Amino acid sequence: MLVSSLVTKLQLQEDSDIAQGKSKDNIYVTTEEMNTWIDDQENVAKLSIGDNLYFVDKEVMDYWRDRTDFKVLETEVSDMNNVVTILNAATG
């Protein structure tokens, strides 16, 4: 059986992009901030499979986007405090 009969070309490209590290990272301070962002369907439409949703608070679980939903990201996240400080300084 050919691979092309099992998965679509788009699925193969999406999987390849994830494997090559082409996913985007979204960083949030609070879950409320993320929920507000997700409530806007234009934002959700911009998400790609494999995109990560990180929280500054290490006590809050991070997520990644699969083909249909958000899944818990089961990895240790780097300390994002410096990133937030830099972003806050850059955006005023």
N, C-alpha and C positions, 0 to 999 in steps of 0.2 A: 504494500500500500504506500502510495506517495505521501510525503509530508504535506504537500499542498492540499491534499484532500482532507486532512485533519484540522488544519488551522488556516486562517486567511492570511494573505500577505500583510495586511495591516497589523494583525496580531503578532506576526513575526517581527515586523519593524518595531512595534511597541516593546516587545521583549528585548530586542537588540538594543534599543535606546536605553532601557533600564540597565542592562548589563554593561553598557558603555558609560554609565554615569551621566546620562543626559536629562535626568529628572531634575525638577526644580525643588527648592526648599522654601517653605513658607514658615516664618517664625512669628509666634504670638506670645504675648505676655500672659494673657488669661484665656480661659476657655470661652468666656463671654465674647472676647474680641474675635476668636475664631468663629463662634456661632454667628455673630453679626456678619462676618465676612462671607460665610457659607450661605446665609439667608439671601444674599444677592446672587441670583441665578447666572448673571453675567460672569461673576467670579468663578462659580463652579464650572461653567462652560470652558474657562481657560485652563482648568486643571487637566493634566495628562496622567495616564496610568504610570504609577511609580513615583509621582510627586509626593514629597514628604511634608507633614505638618508638625512642626516642632514647637515645644513650649519652653520658655526660659526656665520655668520652675521644674526642676528635675523630679519633683514628686508627682507631676502630671504626666500621664502616658502620652506618648507621641503616636502619630498615625501616618499611614501611607495610603495612597489612592490605588485601588485595584480596578478592574474593569467596571464594577458596578457600585462600589461602596468604599467606605474608609475602614481600614484594618489597623489593629494595634501594631505599632512598629516595635519589634522585639530586639532592640539594640540599645546600647548605652549611648546617650547623646553627649556631645562635648559641651562644656560650659559655654553658654551663649551670652553671658553677661557683657563681655567685651564687645560682642557684635551689637547688642542693644545700645550700649553706651556710644559706640561709633555712629550707629544709625540715628540716635537721638541728637548727637552733636551735628551730624550732617544735615538733618532736616529741621533743626532748630526747635 
